[in-house]
Amino acid sequence: MIDFPAFFDLINYVSLILVMIGSALIIYGAAKASVGIIARGLHRIPDSEMHIRGQFSQKIIFGLDFFIAADILTSVVTPNMNDLMLLAVVVGIRTVLSYFLSREIKEIGAN
C-alpha cells in the first residue's frame, strides 16, 4: 500500500526539482544571450541579434515547460478548487507565452 504522506512529499520534491531546472534553463539562456550581445557589440562574434534572441526564447520556452510540469504535479498534492483554478490560469498564461515565443522563433528562422 502507498504511504500517501511520503508520496506527497516525493511529489513536492520532484516539483521543486522541476522548478529549479526550469529556473536554471532560463538563467543559462539569459547569461548566454547577455554574453552573446556583449561579444557581438565588441565585434568578436558574427551572430546576429535575432539569432541570439531566438536561442534565448527557446530557453525560456523550455524553462516554462518545466514550470508547467511542476505546477501540474503540485496540483495533485493539493487538489482544492482554488488551487485548480489558479493552476488553470497559470498554465493558460504560460501556454500563451510559449505560443507567441514559438511564433517569434519561427519568424526569426524565416529571416
DSSP file (Angstrom, degrees, kcal/mol; ACC not computed):
  #  RESIDUE AA STRUCTURE BP1 BP2  ACC     N-H-->O    O-->H-N    N-H-->O    O-->H-N    TCO  KAPPA ALPHA  PHI   PSI    X-CA   Y-CA   Z-CA
    1    1 A M              0   0    0      0, 0.0     2,-0.3     0, 0.0     0, 0.0   0.000 360.0 360.0 360.0 145.2    0.0    0.0    0.0
    2    2 A I        -     0   0    0      1,-0.1     2,-1.0     4,-0.0     0, 0.0  -0.583 360.0-134.4 -79.7 132.7    1.2    3.5   -0.8
    3    3 A D     >  -     0   0    0     -2,-0.3     4,-2.4     1,-0.2     3,-0.3  -0.776  21.4-160.5 -83.8 101.8    2.2    5.7    2.1
    4    4 A F  H  > S+     0   0    0     -2,-1.0     4,-3.1     1,-0.2     5,-0.3   0.866  83.7  52.1 -61.2 -43.3    0.4    8.9    1.0
    5    5 A P  H  > S+     0   0    0      0, 0.0     4,-2.1     0, 0.0    -1,-0.2   0.918 113.7  45.6 -59.8 -39.3    2.3   11.5    3.1
    6    6 A A  H  > S+     0   0    0     -3,-0.3     4,-2.3     2,-0.2    -2,-0.2   0.888 113.1  50.8 -67.6 -38.2    5.6   10.1    1.8
    7    7 A F  H  X S+     0   0    0     -4,-2.4     4,-2.4     2,-0.2    -1,-0.2   0.922 110.9  48.0 -63.9 -44.1    4.2   10.1   -1.8
    8    8 A F  H  X S+     0   0    0     -4,-3.1     4,-2.4     2,-0.2    -2,-0.2   0.875 110.5  51.9 -65.7 -37.0    3.0   13.7   -1.4
    9    9 A D  H  X S+     0   0    0     -4,-2.1     4,-2.4    -5,-0.3    -1,-0.2   0.917 109.4  50.3 -62.7 -42.5    6.5   14.6   -0.1
   10   10 A L  H  X S+     0   0    0     -4,-2.3     4,-2.7     2,-0.2     5,-0.2   0.920 109.8  50.4 -61.3 -43.9    8.1   12.9   -3.1
   11   11 A I  H  X S+     0   0    0     -4,-2.4     4,-2.6     1,-0.2    -1,-0.2   0.911 110.3  50.1 -60.7 -42.5    5.8   14.9   -5.4
   12   12 A N  H  X S+     0   0    0     -4,-2.4     4,-2.3     2,-0.2    -1,-0.2   0.902 111.7  47.8 -63.4 -40.7    6.7   18.1   -3.7
   13   13 A Y  H  X S+     0   0    0     -4,-2.4     4,-2.4     2,-0.2    -2,-0.2   0.920 112.7  47.9 -65.7 -43.6   10.4   17.4   -4.0
   14   14 A V  H  X S+     0   0    0     -4,-2.7     4,-2.4     2,-0.2    -2,-0.2   0.909 111.5  51.5 -63.1 -41.2   10.1   16.4   -7.7
   15   15 A S  H  X S+     0   0    0     -4,-2.6     4,-2.2    -5,-0.2    -2,-0.2   0.919 109.5  49.6 -60.9 -44.1    8.1   19.6   -8.3
   16   16 A L  H  X S+     0   0    0     -4,-2.3     4,-2.3     1,-0.2    -1,-0.2   0.900 110.1  50.9 -61.5 -41.3   10.8   21.7   -6.6
   17   17 A I  H  X S+     0   0    0     -4,-2.4     4,-2.5     2,-0.2    -2,-0.2   0.905 109.2  51.0 -63.3 -41.5   13.5   20.0   -8.7
   18   18 A L  H  X S+     0   0    0     -4,-2.4     4,-2.6     1,-0.2    -2,-0.2   0.896 109.7  49.9 -63.7 -39.8   11.5   20.8  -11.9
   19   19 A V  H  X S+     0   0    0     -4,-2.2     4,-2.6     2,-0.2    -1,-0.2   0.906 111.2  49.4 -64.2 -41.1   11.2   24.4  -10.8
   20   20 A M  H  X S+     0   0    0     -4,-2.3     4,-2.6     2,-0.2    -2,-0.2   0.894 111.3  49.0 -66.2 -38.8   14.9   24.6  -10.2
   21   21 A I  H  X S+     0   0    0     -4,-2.5     4,-2.5     2,-0.2    -2,-0.2   0.941 112.4  48.1 -64.7 -46.4   15.6   23.0  -13.6
   22   22 A G  H  X S+     0   0    0     -4,-2.6     4,-2.0     1,-0.2    -2,-0.2   0.911 113.4  47.6 -59.5 -43.0   13.3   25.5  -15.3
   23   23 A S  H  X S+     0   0    0     -4,-2.6     4,-2.7     1,-0.2     5,-0.2   0.915 110.6  51.8 -63.9 -43.0   14.9   28.4  -13.5
   24   24 A A  H  X S+     0   0    0     -4,-2.6     4,-2.9     1,-0.2    -2,-0.2   0.895 108.6  51.5 -61.9 -40.1   18.4   27.1  -14.4
   25   25 A L  H  X S+     0   0    0     -4,-2.5     4,-2.5     2,-0.2    -1,-0.2   0.918 112.4  45.0 -62.9 -43.3   17.5   26.9  -18.0
   26   26 A I  H  X S+     0   0    0     -4,-2.0     4,-2.5     2,-0.2    -2,-0.2   0.906 114.6  48.2 -68.8 -40.7   16.1   30.5  -18.1
   27   27 A I  H  X S+     0   0    0     -4,-2.7     4,-2.6     2,-0.2    -2,-0.2   0.921 112.6  49.2 -64.0 -43.4   19.2   31.8  -16.2
   28   28 A Y  H  X S+     0   0    0     -4,-2.9     4,-2.8    -5,-0.2     5,-0.2   0.928 111.9  48.7 -61.0 -44.7   21.5   29.9  -18.5
   29   29 A G  H  X S+     0   0    0     -4,-2.5     4,-2.5     1,-0.2    -2,-0.2   0.897 112.2  48.5 -62.3 -40.4   19.7   31.3  -21.5
   30   30 A A  H  X S+     0   0    0     -4,-2.5     4,-2.4     2,-0.2    -1,-0.2   0.910 113.2  47.1 -66.7 -41.6   19.8   34.9  -20.1
   31   31 A A  H  X S+     0   0    0     -4,-2.6     4,-2.5     2,-0.2     5,-0.2   0.925 113.8  47.4 -65.0 -44.4   23.6   34.6  -19.4
   32   32 A K  H  X S+     0   0    0     -4,-2.8     4,-2.4     1,-0.2    -2,-0.2   0.904 113.5  48.0 -64.6 -41.1   24.3   33.1  -22.8
   33   33 A A  H  X S+     0   0    0     -4,-2.5     4,-2.6    -5,-0.2     5,-0.2   0.904 111.3  51.2 -65.8 -40.3   22.3   35.8  -24.5
   34   34 A S  H  X S+     0   0    0     -4,-2.4     4,-2.4     2,-0.2    -2,-0.2   0.931 112.1  45.5 -62.3 -46.0   24.0   38.5  -22.4
   35   35 A V  H  X S+     0   0    0     -4,-2.5     4,-3.0     1,-0.2     5,-0.2   0.907 113.1  51.9 -63.5 -41.0   27.4   37.2  -23.3
   36   36 A G  H  X S+     0   0    0     -4,-2.4     4,-2.4    -5,-0.2    -2,-0.2   0.907 111.0  46.3 -62.8 -42.3   26.4   36.9  -27.0
   37   37 A I  H  X S+     0   0    0     -4,-2.6     4,-2.4     2,-0.2    -2,-0.2   0.913 114.8  47.2 -66.9 -42.5   25.1   40.5  -27.1
   38   38 A I  H  X S+     0   0    0     -4,-2.4     4,-1.6     2,-0.2    -2,-0.2   0.936 114.2  46.8 -64.5 -45.6   28.2   41.9  -25.4
   39   39 A A  H  <>S+     0   0    0     -4,-3.0     5,-2.8     1,-0.2     6,-0.6   0.888 112.4  50.7 -63.7 -38.4   30.5   39.8  -27.7
   40   40 A R  H ><5S+     0   0    0     -4,-2.4     3,-1.5    -5,-0.2    -1,-0.2   0.906 108.2  52.9 -64.3 -40.3   28.6   41.0  -30.7
   41   41 A G  H 3<5S+     0   0    0     -4,-2.4    -1,-0.2     1,-0.3    -2,-0.2   0.815 108.7  49.3 -64.0 -30.2   28.9   44.6  -29.5
   42   42 A L  T 3<5S-     0   0    0     -4,-1.6    -1,-0.3    -5,-0.1    -2,-0.2   0.357 115.4-119.3 -89.6   6.0   32.7   44.1  -29.3
   43   43 A H  T < 5S+     0   0    0     -3,-1.5    -3,-0.2    -5,-0.1    -2,-0.1   0.839  78.7 122.8  62.4  36.2   32.6   42.6  -32.8
   44   44 A R      < +     0   0    0     -5,-2.8    -4,-0.2     1,-0.2    -5,-0.1   0.638  67.4  38.5-102.2 -16.4   34.0   39.3  -31.7
   45   45 A I        -     0   0    0     -6,-0.6    -1,-0.2    -9,-0.1    -2,-0.1  -0.975  66.1-141.3-133.8 150.5   31.3   37.1  -33.0
   46   46 A P        +     0   0    0      0, 0.0    -1,-0.1     0, 0.0    -6,-0.0   0.478  57.6 128.4 -88.5  -0.9   29.2   37.1  -36.1
   47   47 A D        -     0   0    0      1,-0.1     2,-0.1   -11,-0.1    -2,-0.1  -0.247  57.5-126.8 -57.7 138.0   25.9   36.0  -34.5
   48   48 A S     >  -     0   0    0      1,-0.1     4,-2.0     4,-0.0     5,-0.2  -0.464  17.3-116.0 -80.9 159.7   23.0   38.3  -35.4
   49   49 A E  H  > S+     0   0    0      1,-0.2     4,-2.5     2,-0.2     5,-0.2   0.876 117.0  54.3 -61.7 -37.5   20.9   39.8  -32.6
   50   50 A M  H  > S+     0   0    0      2,-0.2     4,-2.4     1,-0.2    -1,-0.2   0.878 106.3  51.5 -66.1 -37.4   17.9   37.9  -33.9
   51   51 A H  H  > S+     0   0    0      2,-0.2     4,-2.2     1,-0.2    -2,-0.2   0.925 111.7  46.7 -63.9 -44.7   19.8   34.6  -33.7
   52   52 A I  H  X S+     0   0    0     -4,-2.0     4,-2.2     1,-0.2    -2,-0.2   0.915 112.7  50.0 -62.8 -43.7   20.8   35.3  -30.1
   53   53 A R  H  X S+     0   0    0     -4,-2.5     4,-2.6     1,-0.2    -2,-0.2   0.888 108.9  52.6 -63.0 -39.8   17.2   36.4  -29.3
   54   54 A G  H  X S+     0   0    0     -4,-2.4     4,-2.0     2,-0.2    -1,-0.2   0.909 109.3  48.3 -62.8 -43.3   15.8   33.2  -30.8
   55   55 A Q  H  X S+     0   0    0     -4,-2.2     4,-1.7     2,-0.2    -1,-0.2   0.899 112.2  49.6 -63.9 -40.1   18.1   31.0  -28.7
   56   56 A F  H  X S+     0   0    0     -4,-2.2     4,-2.1     1,-0.2    -2,-0.2   0.916 109.0  52.0 -65.1 -42.8   17.1   32.9  -25.6
   57   57 A S  H  X S+     0   0    0     -4,-2.6     4,-2.5     1,-0.2    -1,-0.2   0.877 106.5  54.5 -61.3 -38.1   13.4   32.5  -26.4
   58   58 A Q  H  X S+     0   0    0     -4,-2.0     4,-2.3     1,-0.2    -1,-0.2   0.901 107.9  49.0 -62.6 -40.8   14.0   28.7  -26.9
   59   59 A K  H  X S+     0   0    0     -4,-1.7     4,-2.5     2,-0.2    -1,-0.2   0.883 110.3  51.4 -66.0 -38.2   15.5   28.5  -23.4
   60   60 A I  H  X S+     0   0    0     -4,-2.1     4,-2.7     2,-0.2    -2,-0.2   0.939 110.8  47.8 -63.6 -46.3   12.5   30.5  -21.9
   61   61 A I  H  X S+     0   0    0     -4,-2.5     4,-1.9     1,-0.2    -2,-0.2   0.926 112.5  48.8 -60.3 -45.4   10.0   28.1  -23.6
   62   62 A F  H  X S+     0   0    0     -4,-2.3     4,-1.4     1,-0.2    -1,-0.2   0.906 112.2  48.8 -62.5 -42.1   11.9   25.1  -22.3
   63   63 A G  H  X S+     0   0    0     -4,-2.5     4,-1.9     1,-0.2    -2,-0.2   0.903 108.4  53.7 -63.6 -41.8   12.0   26.5  -18.8
   64   64 A L  H  X S+     0   0    0     -4,-2.7     4,-2.5     1,-0.2    -1,-0.2   0.850 103.1  57.8 -62.1 -34.7    8.3   27.3  -18.9
   65   65 A D  H  X S+     0   0    0     -4,-1.9     4,-2.1     1,-0.2    -1,-0.2   0.898 106.6  48.3 -61.7 -40.0    7.6   23.7  -19.8
   66   66 A F  H  X S+     0   0    0     -4,-1.4     4,-2.2     2,-0.2    -2,-0.2   0.887 110.3  51.9 -66.7 -38.6    9.3   22.6  -16.6
   67   67 A F  H  X S+     0   0    0     -4,-1.9     4,-2.4     2,-0.2    -2,-0.2   0.909 109.2  49.8 -63.9 -41.4    7.3   25.2  -14.6
   68   68 A I  H  X S+     0   0    0     -4,-2.5     4,-2.4     2,-0.2    -2,-0.2   0.922 110.0  50.7 -63.4 -43.8    4.1   23.9  -16.0
   69   69 A A  H  X S+     0   0    0     -4,-2.1     4,-2.2     1,-0.2    -1,-0.2   0.908 110.8  49.2 -60.2 -41.6    5.0   20.3  -15.2
   70   70 A A  H  X S+     0   0    0     -4,-2.2     4,-2.4     1,-0.2    -1,-0.2   0.904 110.3  50.8 -64.6 -41.2    5.9   21.4  -11.6
   71   71 A D  H  X S+     0   0    0     -4,-2.4     4,-1.8     2,-0.2    -2,-0.2   0.896 109.6  50.4 -63.6 -40.3    2.5   23.2  -11.3
   72   72 A I  H  X S+     0   0    0     -4,-2.4     4,-0.9     2,-0.2    -2,-0.2   0.927 111.5  47.8 -64.4 -44.5    0.6   20.1  -12.5
   73   73 A L  H >X S+     0   0    0     -4,-2.2     4,-1.0     1,-0.2     3,-0.8   0.906 109.9  52.8 -62.8 -40.8    2.4   17.9  -10.0
   74   74 A T  H 3X S+     0   0    0     -4,-2.4     4,-1.7     1,-0.3     3,-0.5   0.862 102.9  58.1 -63.4 -35.2    1.7   20.3   -7.2
   75   75 A S  H 3< S+     0   0    0     -4,-1.8    -1,-0.3     1,-0.2    -2,-0.2   0.760  98.5  60.7 -68.4 -22.5   -2.0   20.3   -8.1
   76   76 A V  H << S+     0   0    0     -4,-0.9    -1,-0.2    -3,-0.8    -2,-0.2   0.864 106.7  46.2 -67.6 -35.9   -2.0   16.5   -7.5
   77   77 A V  H  < S+     0   0    0     -4,-1.0    -2,-0.2    -3,-0.5    -1,-0.2   0.873 125.6  27.9 -75.5 -38.3   -0.9   17.1   -3.9
   78   78 A T  S  < S+     0   0    0     -4,-1.7     2,-1.5     2,-0.1    -1,-0.3  -0.663  70.3 172.9-125.8  75.6   -3.4   19.9   -3.1
   79   79 A P        +     0   0    0      0, 0.0     2,-0.2     0, 0.0    -4,-0.1  -0.258  25.8 137.1 -85.6  53.7   -6.5   19.4   -5.4
   80   80 A N     >  -     0   0    0     -2,-1.5     4,-2.3     1,-0.1     5,-0.2  -0.584  66.2-108.0 -92.4 165.6   -8.8   22.1   -4.0
   81   81 A M  H  > S+     0   0    0      1,-0.2     4,-2.3     2,-0.2     5,-0.2   0.866 115.8  51.7 -62.2 -40.5  -10.9   24.3   -6.3
   82   82 A N  H  > S+     0   0    0      1,-0.2     4,-2.5     2,-0.2    -1,-0.2   0.924 111.9  46.6 -63.3 -44.1   -8.9   27.5   -5.7
   83   83 A D  H  > S+     0   0    0      1,-0.2     4,-2.6     2,-0.2    -2,-0.2   0.882 112.3  50.4 -65.9 -37.9   -5.6   25.8   -6.5
   84   84 A L  H  X S+     0   0    0     -4,-2.3     4,-2.3     2,-0.2    -1,-0.2   0.888 111.5  47.8 -68.0 -37.9   -7.0   24.1   -9.6
   85   85 A M  H  X S+     0   0    0     -4,-2.3     4,-2.1     2,-0.2    -2,-0.2   0.915 113.1  48.4 -67.1 -42.0   -8.4   27.5  -10.8
   86   86 A L  H  X S+     0   0    0     -4,-2.5     4,-2.8     1,-0.2     5,-0.2   0.912 110.8  51.5 -62.4 -42.3   -5.0   29.1  -10.1
   87   87 A L  H  X S+     0   0    0     -4,-2.6     4,-3.1     1,-0.2     5,-0.3   0.917 108.5  51.4 -59.7 -44.0   -3.3   26.3  -12.0
   88   88 A A  H  X S+     0   0    0     -4,-2.3     4,-2.2     1,-0.2    -1,-0.2   0.908 112.5  45.7 -61.1 -41.9   -5.6   26.7  -15.0
   89   89 A V  H  X S+     0   0    0     -4,-2.1     4,-2.6     2,-0.2    -2,-0.2   0.936 115.3  46.1 -66.2 -47.0   -4.8   30.5  -15.1
   90   90 A V  H  X S+     0   0    0     -4,-2.8     4,-2.7     2,-0.2     5,-0.2   0.930 114.6  46.8 -64.4 -45.7   -1.1   30.0  -14.7
   91   91 A V  H  X S+     0   0    0     -4,-3.1     4,-2.5    -5,-0.2    -1,-0.2   0.901 112.4  52.0 -63.2 -39.7   -0.9   27.2  -17.3
   92   92 A G  H  X S+     0   0    0     -4,-2.2     4,-2.4    -5,-0.3    -2,-0.2   0.935 111.5  45.4 -61.4 -46.5   -3.0   29.3  -19.7
   93   93 A I  H  X S+     0   0    0     -4,-2.6     4,-2.5     1,-0.2    -2,-0.2   0.930 115.2  47.1 -62.6 -45.8   -0.7   32.3  -19.3
   94   94 A R  H  X S+     0   0    0     -4,-2.7     4,-2.5     1,-0.2    -1,-0.2   0.860 111.7  51.2 -66.6 -34.6    2.4   30.2  -19.7
   95   95 A T  H  X S+     0   0    0     -4,-2.5     4,-2.5    -5,-0.2    -1,-0.2   0.922 111.2  47.0 -68.2 -43.5    0.9   28.4  -22.7
   96   96 A V  H  X S+     0   0    0     -4,-2.4     4,-2.4     2,-0.2     5,-0.2   0.922 113.2  49.7 -62.6 -43.3    0.0   31.6  -24.5
   97   97 A L  H  X S+     0   0    0     -4,-2.5     4,-2.3     1,-0.2    -2,-0.2   0.923 111.5  48.4 -61.0 -44.8    3.5   33.0  -23.7
   98   98 A S  H  X S+     0   0    0     -4,-2.5     4,-2.5     2,-0.2    -1,-0.2   0.896 109.9  53.4 -61.8 -40.5    5.1   29.8  -25.1
   99   99 A Y  H  X S+     0   0    0     -4,-2.5     4,-2.2     1,-0.2    -2,-0.2   0.945 111.6  43.4 -60.5 -49.3    2.9   30.0  -28.2
  100  100 A F  H  X S+     0   0    0     -4,-2.4     4,-2.1     1,-0.2    -1,-0.2   0.858 113.4  51.5 -69.4 -33.6    4.0   33.6  -29.0
  101  101 A L  H  X S+     0   0    0     -4,-2.3     4,-2.2    -5,-0.2    -1,-0.2   0.892 109.4  51.3 -66.5 -37.9    7.6   32.9  -28.3
  102  102 A S  H  X S+     0   0    0     -4,-2.5     4,-2.2     2,-0.2    -2,-0.2   0.903 109.5  49.8 -64.2 -41.0    7.5   29.9  -30.6
  103  103 A R  H  X S+     0   0    0     -4,-2.2     4,-2.3     1,-0.2    -1,-0.2   0.909 109.9  51.2 -61.7 -41.5    6.0   32.1  -33.3
  104  104 A E  H  X S+     0   0    0     -4,-2.1     4,-2.4     1,-0.2    -2,-0.2   0.900 108.6  51.2 -63.0 -40.6    8.7   34.6  -32.8
  105  105 A I  H  X S+     0   0    0     -4,-2.2     4,-2.3     1,-0.2    -1,-0.2   0.906 109.8  49.9 -63.4 -41.3   11.4   31.9  -33.1
  106  106 A K  H  X S+     0   0    0     -4,-2.2     4,-1.6     1,-0.2    -1,-0.2   0.899 110.8  49.7 -64.6 -39.6    9.8   30.7  -36.4
  107  107 A E  H  X S+     0   0    0     -4,-2.3     4,-1.1     2,-0.2    -2,-0.2   0.888 109.9  50.8 -65.3 -39.2    9.8   34.3  -37.7
  108  108 A I  H  < S+     0   0    0     -4,-2.4     3,-0.5     1,-0.2    -2,-0.2   0.911 109.9  50.3 -63.4 -41.9   13.4   34.7  -36.7
  109  109 A G  H  < S+     0   0    0     -4,-2.3    -1,-0.2     1,-0.2    -2,-0.2   0.811 107.0  54.8 -66.0 -29.9   14.3   31.5  -38.5
  110  110 A A  H  <        0   0    0     -4,-1.6    -1,-0.2     1,-0.2    -2,-0.2   0.753 360.0 360.0 -75.6 -23.5   12.5   32.7  -41.7
  111  111 A N     <        0   0    0     -4,-1.1    -1,-0.2    -3,-0.5    -2,-0.2   0.463 360.0 360.0 -86.7 360.0   14.5   35.9  -41.8
